[in-house]
Amino acid sequence: MASRTPEYLGEPTLGQVMRRPQWIAALLLAMVVAAVFAWLGQWQMGNAIRDNVDDLTATETVRPIDTLTEPIAGIPEIAAGAVVSVEGTFVPGDFSVIGERMNQGADESAERRQGAWVVGHLVRTEFDDASLAVAVGWAPSEAEAQRAVERLSQLPEAERALEGRYLPAEAPEIPRPDADSRYMRTMVPAFLANEWEQVPTGPIYGGYLVLHDAAQAPDLASVGLEPIDSVAPSAPEKVSWLNVFYAIEWVVFAGVALFLWYRLARDAWEKEHEILILTAEAEAEAAAAESAGDSGATPKP
């Protein structure tokens, strides 16, 4: 037969044990811990619902870059992938080539082709000479991209109002052993800043601009370039389910803190009753043994 849970009758009752000073103090501690866990759950739930989704999804609305970000090392979330307008002057001779770049072009049915980017150095003289790396256009080969660099360097130096998609810097890559150490395959503005002939005297934007064929952009066709693919980022979710999961987790932890207090108090109550039962049994056995000894010592008539 399955063992049954023993019933403990009499004093002390479970309520009497829980009302003892040490268990009241333990309950207060458990409630403080549970309150902290509950607050963490509320904080996670507050972060789960994003209030700025509309701002983050308005990436195709052209906004001045200064309303979204400053020339800093990082790039705020609201600026990542946004189409922005910016004014500045291309520095002649500060155009470079980034190889092994894929591009599809305006025809969505066409296959992506490997080629090279031409990247320029834009200086914003009216904004503390801030420097911004600009991906100007794509060429089918690095040789054609190099010829485009020569043509772009001959353009008249003038301030231009440009438009493009502002993107975060890509991760740098270690050059292959057989490649030139200055050969670039990724868009890293910090690396480009070290390669520019005109040393930046002002702050440098942490991201880069993929130039759109609009406003006062250079005529790409005349220099042998094609527009670079400018793909809108995926819309962020309004609800972060990971934060929701964390919030539920903290609520569970709060419940565990209170249950742990109850379980420890109950264990103490059961232990007291077991000691009482064992003591009573020991006393009964001692009394029975004493009674048996007395009756064995009585002389026969």
C-alpha positions in Angstrom: 0.0 0.0 0.0 1.1 3.5 -0.7 2.3 5.5 2.3 -0.1 8.1 3.5 1.0 11.6 4.6 0.9 11.7 8.4 -1.6 14.0 10.0 -0.2 16.2 12.8 -2.8 17.0 15.4 -2.6 19.3 18.4 -0.2 22.1 19.1 1.7 23.7 17.7 -0.5 24.3 14.7 1.0 25.5 11.4 -0.4 28.9 12.0 1.2 29.2 15.4 4.6 28.3 13.9 4.2 30.8 11.1 3.4 33.6 13.6 6.7 33.1 15.4 9.0 36.1 15.2 11.7 34.3 13.1 9.1 33.2 10.5 7.5 36.6 10.4 10.9 38.1 9.7 11.5 35.4 7.1 8.1 36.3 5.5 9.0 40.0 5.3 12.3 39.1 3.7 10.5 36.9 1.2 8.0 39.6 0.4 10.9 42.1 -0.2 12.5 39.6 -2.6 9.2 39.0 -4.3 8.5 42.7 -4.6 11.9 43.2 -6.3 11.2 40.3 -8.7 7.7 41.8 -9.4 9.3 45.2 -10.2 11.8 43.6 -12.5 8.9 41.8 -14.3 7.0 45.1 -14.6 10.1 46.8 -16.0 10.6 44.0 -18.6 6.9 44.2 -19.6 7.3 48.0 -20.0 10.2 47.4 -22.4 8.3 44.7 -24.2 5.8 47.2 -25.7 7.7 49.6 -28.0 6.3 53.1 -28.2 8.6 54.4 -31.0 7.7 51.8 -33.7 6.1 54.5 -35.9 9.3 56.5 -35.8 11.4 53.4 -36.5 9.3 52.4 -39.5 9.3 55.8 -41.1 12.6 55.0 -42.8 11.4 56.0 -46.3 10.5 59.6 -45.2 13.4 61.8 -46.1 14.6 63.6 -43.0 17.6 65.8 -42.3 20.4 63.6 -40.9 20.9 66.1 -38.1 17.4 65.3 -36.7 18.3 61.7 -36.4 21.9 61.5 -35.4 25.1 63.4 -34.7 28.6 62.7 -36.0 29.4 60.1 -33.3 31.1 56.7 -33.2 27.8 54.8 -32.9 24.5 55.1 -34.7 21.1 55.3 -32.9 18.4 52.8 -33.8 16.1 55.5 -35.2 18.8 56.5 -37.7 19.8 53.0 -38.9 18.4 52.4 -42.4 16.7 55.8 -42.6 16.6 57.9 -45.7 18.2 61.2 -44.9 19.2 64.4 -46.5 22.6 65.9 -46.0 24.7 68.8 -47.4 28.4 68.8 -47.9 31.3 68.8 -50.3 33.1 65.8 -51.8 36.9 66.0 -51.3 38.6 65.6 -54.6 41.1 62.7 -54.5 39.4 61.1 -51.5 37.5 58.5 -53.5 38.3 54.8 -53.0 37.2 51.4 -54.1 35.7 48.6 -52.0 35.8 45.3 -53.8 33.6 42.2 -53.9 30.2 44.0 -53.5 27.0 42.5 -54.7 24.4 44.5 -56.5 21.1 43.8 -58.3 20.0 47.1 -59.7 16.5 48.4 -60.5 15.4 45.1 -62.1 14.2 42.9 -59.3 14.1 39.9 -61.6 17.8 40.2 -62.4 20.5 38.2 -60.7 22.8 39.8 -58.2 26.2 40.5 -59.6 29.6 41.0 -58.0 31.4 44.2 -58.5 32.9 47.1 -56.6 31.7 50.2 -54.8 33.1 53.7 -55.2 33.2 55.5 -51.9 33.7 59.2 -51.3 34.6 61.6 -48.5 32.0 64.2 -47.8 32.9 67.2 -45.6 30.2 69.3 -44.0 31.9 72.6 -43.6 28.9 74.2 -41.9 28.8 71.5 -39.2 32.2 71.6 -37.6 33.8 70.0 -40.7 32.2 66.7 -39.9 33.2 63.9 -42.3 30.8 61.3 -43.7 31.7 58.3 -45.8 29.4 58.1 -48.9 28.9 55.0 -51.0 28.5 56.8 -54.4 27.9 54.0 -56.8 28.6 50.4 -58.0 30.7 49.3 -61.0 30.8 45.8 -62.5 34.5 45.4 -61.9 37.2 47.0 -59.8 38.9 48.3 -62.9 35.8 50.2 -64.0 35.4 51.4 -60.4 38.9 52.8 -60.5 38.1 54.6 -63.8 35.0 56.1 -62.1 37.2 57.3 -59.2 39.3 59.3 -61.7 36.3 60.8 -63.3 34.7 61.8 -60.0 37.9 63.4 -58.8 37.7 65.8 -61.8 34.2 67.0 -60.9 34.1 70.7 -59.7 34.4 71.0 -55.9 31.0 72.4 -54.8 28.6 71.9 -51.9 25.8 69.5 -52.8 22.5 68.6 -51.3 22.4 64.8 -51.2 20.0 62.1 -50.3 20.6 58.5 -49.3 20.1 55.7 -46.8 22.2 56.0 -43.6 23.5 52.6 -42.5 25.7 51.4 -39.7 29.3 50.4 -40.3 30.0 46.9 -41.3 32.3 44.6 -39.4 36.0 44.8 -40.4 37.6 41.8 -41.9 41.2 40.5 -41.7 42.9 40.7 -45.1 43.6 37.5 -46.8 47.3 36.5 -46.6 47.7 36.8 -50.4 45.9 40.2 -50.6 47.0 43.8 -50.2 46.7 44.9 -46.6 44.9 48.0 -47.8 42.4 46.1 -49.9 38.8 46.7 -48.6 35.8 44.4 -48.9 33.7 45.9 -46.1 32.4 49.4 -45.4 34.3 50.6 -42.3 34.3 54.4 -42.0 36.9 54.4 -39.3 39.3 52.6 -41.7 38.4 54.9 -44.6 39.2 57.9 -42.4 42.8 56.7 -42.0 43.1 56.4 -45.8 41.7 59.8 -46.8 44.2 62.2 -48.2 42.5 65.1 -46.5 42.8 64.3 -42.8 39.5 64.9 -41.1 39.6 67.9 -38.8 36.1 67.5 -37.3 34.0 64.6 -36.0 33.4 61.5 -38.1 30.0 59.8 -38.6 30.0 56.2 -37.3 27.7 55.1 -40.2 27.8 55.7 -43.9 25.5 56.9 -46.6 24.3 54.9 -49.6 23.8 57.6 -52.2 20.4 57.9 -54.0 20.2 59.2 -57.5 18.3 62.3 -56.4 18.8 65.9 -55.4 22.3 67.1 -56.5 24.0 63.7 -56.6 26.7 63.3 -59.3 25.5 61.9 -62.6 26.4 58.2 -62.0 25.9 57.2 -65.6 28.4 59.8 -66.9 31.1 58.4 -64.6 30.3 54.7 -65.4 28.5 53.8 -62.2 25.2 52.3 -61.3 23.1 53.1 -58.2 23.8 50.9 -55.2 20.9 48.7 -53.9 19.1 50.6 -51.1 16.9 48.2 -49.3 14.5 49.4 -46.6 15.1 47.6 -43.3 12.5 45.2 -41.9 9.9 46.8 -39.7 10.5 46.1 -36.0 8.0 44.3 -34.0 5.7 46.3 -31.7 6.0 43.6 -29.0 9.3 42.1 -27.9 8.3 38.6 -27.0 11.7 38.0 -25.4 11.0 40.7 -22.9 7.5 39.3 -22.3 9.1 35.9 -21.5 11.6 37.6 -19.1 8.7 39.4 -17.4 6.8 36.1 -16.9 10.0 34.6 -15.6 10.4 37.3 -12.9 6.8 36.8 -11.8 7.5 33.1 -11.4 10.6 33.9 -9.3 8.4 36.1 -7.1 6.0 33.2 -6.5 8.9 30.9 -5.8 10.2 33.2 -3.1 6.9 33.2 -1.2 6.4 29.4 -1.8 9.9 28.8 -0.4 9.0 30.6 2.8 5.9 28.6 3.1 7.7 25.3 2.5 10.4 26.1 5.1 7.8 27.1 7.7 5.9 23.9 7.0 9.0 21.8 7.2 9.8 23.3 10.6 6.2 22.6 11.8 6.4 19.0 10.6 9.8 18.5 12.2 8.4 19.7 15.6 5.6 17.2 15.4 7.9 14.4 14.4 10.1 15.1 17.4 7.0 15.1 19.6 5.9 11.8 18.2 9.3 10.2 18.6 9.6 11.5 22.1 6.2 10.1 23.0 7.1 6.8 21.4 10.4 6.7 23.3 8.7 7.5 26.6 6.0 4.8 26.0 8.7 2.2 25.2 10.6 3.2 28.3 7.5 3.0 30.4 6.6 -0.4 28.9 10.1 -1.7 29.6 10.0 -0.4 33.1 6.6 -2.1 33.7 7.9 -5.4 32.2 10.9 -5.2 34.5 8.8 -4.6 37.6 6.5 -7.5 36.8 9.4 -9.8 36.2 11.0 -9.0 39.6 7.8 -9.8 41.6 8.4 -13.1 43.6 6.1 -16.1 43.1 3.9 -17.2 46.1 
